[in-house]
Amino acid sequence: QVQLVQSGGGLVQAGGSLRLSCLASGGTFSEYSIAWFRQTPGKDRVFAAAAAVGWNGERHYYADSVEGRYTISRDNSKRTVYLQINNLEPEDTAVYYCAATRTFEVATMTWITQYSHWGQGTQVTVSS
């Protein structure tokens, strides 16, 4: 069973960049697709990006709202998935969560219920 530990985040000025990390321990890392969600107070977690593994290799997916500014990457040797966020906007302020699943499907990749394991969350605050 995989456990996810997040790092990164913090307070950043608008226009800046940061990188979030999601370190997986336990389980067979290569079998898990990893996604990033973000959550603002009073709202549900919203899908941001995913690094999916499957028969056709690794594929990356992004929510339309973050395409072009968010980049997800995966380092299997370090058992870590990263989320690079560039040109930060105040609207990026949220708690970010990484999540893992062995049953990734594009049709349901935005669904919270698809993911069986979650990181602890990390706060990103963007000041204007």
C-alpha positions as CSV (number, residue, x, y, z in Angstrom):
1,Q,0.0,0.0,0.0
2,V,1.4,3.4,-1.0
3,Q,1.8,6.3,1.3
4,L,2.2,9.8,-0.1
5,V,4.1,12.6,1.6
6,Q,4.0,16.1,0.2
7,S,6.5,18.9,0.4
8,G,6.9,22.3,-1.1
9,G,4.4,25.1,-1.2
10,G,4.4,28.2,0.9
11,L,3.9,31.9,0.3
12,V,4.9,33.2,-3.2
13,Q,4.4,36.5,-5.0
14,A,2.2,36.6,-8.1
15,G,4.2,35.9,-11.2
16,G,6.6,33.6,-9.3
17,S,7.1,29.9,-9.5
18,L,7.2,27.0,-7.2
19,R,7.4,23.2,-7.2
20,L,5.4,20.8,-5.2
21,S,6.7,17.3,-4.5
22,C,4.8,14.1,-3.7
23,L,7.0,11.3,-2.4
24,A,5.5,7.8,-2.5
25,S,6.6,5.0,-0.1
26,G,5.4,1.4,0.0
27,G,3.6,-0.3,-2.9
28,T,4.9,-0.6,-6.4
29,F,5.3,3.0,-7.5
30,S,5.3,2.3,-11.2
31,E,1.8,0.8,-10.9
32,Y,0.3,4.1,-9.6
33,S,-1.0,7.0,-11.5
34,I,-0.6,10.2,-9.6
35,A,-2.7,13.3,-9.7
36,W,-2.7,16.7,-8.2
37,F,-5.9,18.4,-6.9
38,R,-6.4,21.7,-5.3
39,Q,-8.9,22.9,-2.8
40,T,-10.0,26.3,-1.6
41,P,-12.0,27.0,1.6
42,G,-15.5,25.8,1.4
43,K,-15.1,24.1,-1.9
44,D,-14.4,20.6,-3.2
45,R,-11.1,19.4,-4.3
46,V,-10.6,20.1,-8.0
47,F,-8.5,18.2,-10.4
48,A,-5.4,20.0,-11.7
49,A,-3.1,17.5,-13.4
50,A,-2.2,13.8,-13.6
51,A,0.7,11.7,-14.6
52,A,-0.9,8.4,-15.7
53,V,0.8,5.1,-16.3
54,G,-0.6,2.5,-18.5
55,W,0.1,0.0,-21.3
56,N,1.0,2.9,-23.6
57,G,3.5,4.5,-21.2
58,E,3.2,7.6,-19.2
59,R,0.8,10.4,-20.2
60,H,0.1,13.7,-18.7
61,Y,-3.2,15.4,-18.4
62,Y,-4.2,18.9,-17.3
63,A,-7.3,20.8,-16.3
64,D,-8.0,23.5,-18.9
65,S,-7.7,26.1,-16.2
66,V,-4.1,25.3,-15.6
67,E,-2.8,24.2,-19.0
68,G,0.3,26.0,-19.9
69,R,1.3,27.1,-16.4
70,Y,1.3,23.8,-14.6
71,T,3.7,21.0,-15.4
72,I,3.5,17.5,-13.9
73,S,6.5,15.3,-14.0
74,R,7.5,12.0,-12.5
75,D,10.8,10.6,-11.4
76,N,10.4,6.9,-10.8
77,S,13.9,6.5,-9.4
78,K,13.0,8.9,-6.6
79,R,9.4,7.7,-6.4
80,T,8.3,11.3,-6.6
81,V,5.9,13.2,-8.7
82,Y,6.3,17.0,-9.1
83,L,4.0,19.8,-9.9
84,Q,5.7,22.8,-11.3
85,I,3.6,26.0,-11.2
86,N,4.8,29.0,-13.1
87,N,3.4,32.5,-13.4
88,L,1.5,32.1,-10.2
89,E,-1.8,34.0,-9.8
90,P,-3.7,34.8,-6.6
91,E,-6.3,32.4,-7.9
92,D,-3.8,29.5,-7.5
93,T,-4.0,30.0,-3.7
94,A,-5.3,26.7,-2.3
95,V,-4.3,23.6,-0.5
96,Y,-2.8,21.1,-3.0
97,Y,-3.1,17.4,-2.6
98,C,-1.5,14.6,-4.5
99,A,-3.4,11.4,-4.9
100,A,-2.7,7.9,-6.3
101,T,-4.7,5.3,-8.1
102,R,-3.9,1.9,-9.7
103,T,-7.1,2.2,-11.8
104,F,-6.6,5.4,-13.7
105,E,-9.2,6.2,-16.4
106,V,-9.2,9.4,-18.4
107,A,-13.0,9.6,-18.3
108,T,-13.0,9.7,-14.5
109,M,-9.6,11.2,-13.7
110,T,-11.2,14.3,-12.2
111,W,-13.2,12.3,-9.8
112,I,-11.9,12.3,-6.2
113,T,-13.4,8.9,-5.7
114,Q,-11.0,7.4,-8.3
115,Y,-8.1,7.9,-6.0
116,S,-7.4,5.5,-3.2
117,H,-4.5,7.3,-1.5
118,W,-3.9,10.9,-0.7
119,G,-1.1,13.1,0.5
120,Q,-1.5,15.3,3.6
121,G,-2.0,18.5,1.6
122,T,0.2,21.5,1.3
123,Q,-0.8,25.2,1.4
124,V,0.1,27.5,-1.5
125,T,-0.6,31.1,-1.0
126,V,0.0,33.6,-3.8
127,S,0.2,37.3,-2.8
128,S,-0.7,40.0,-5.3
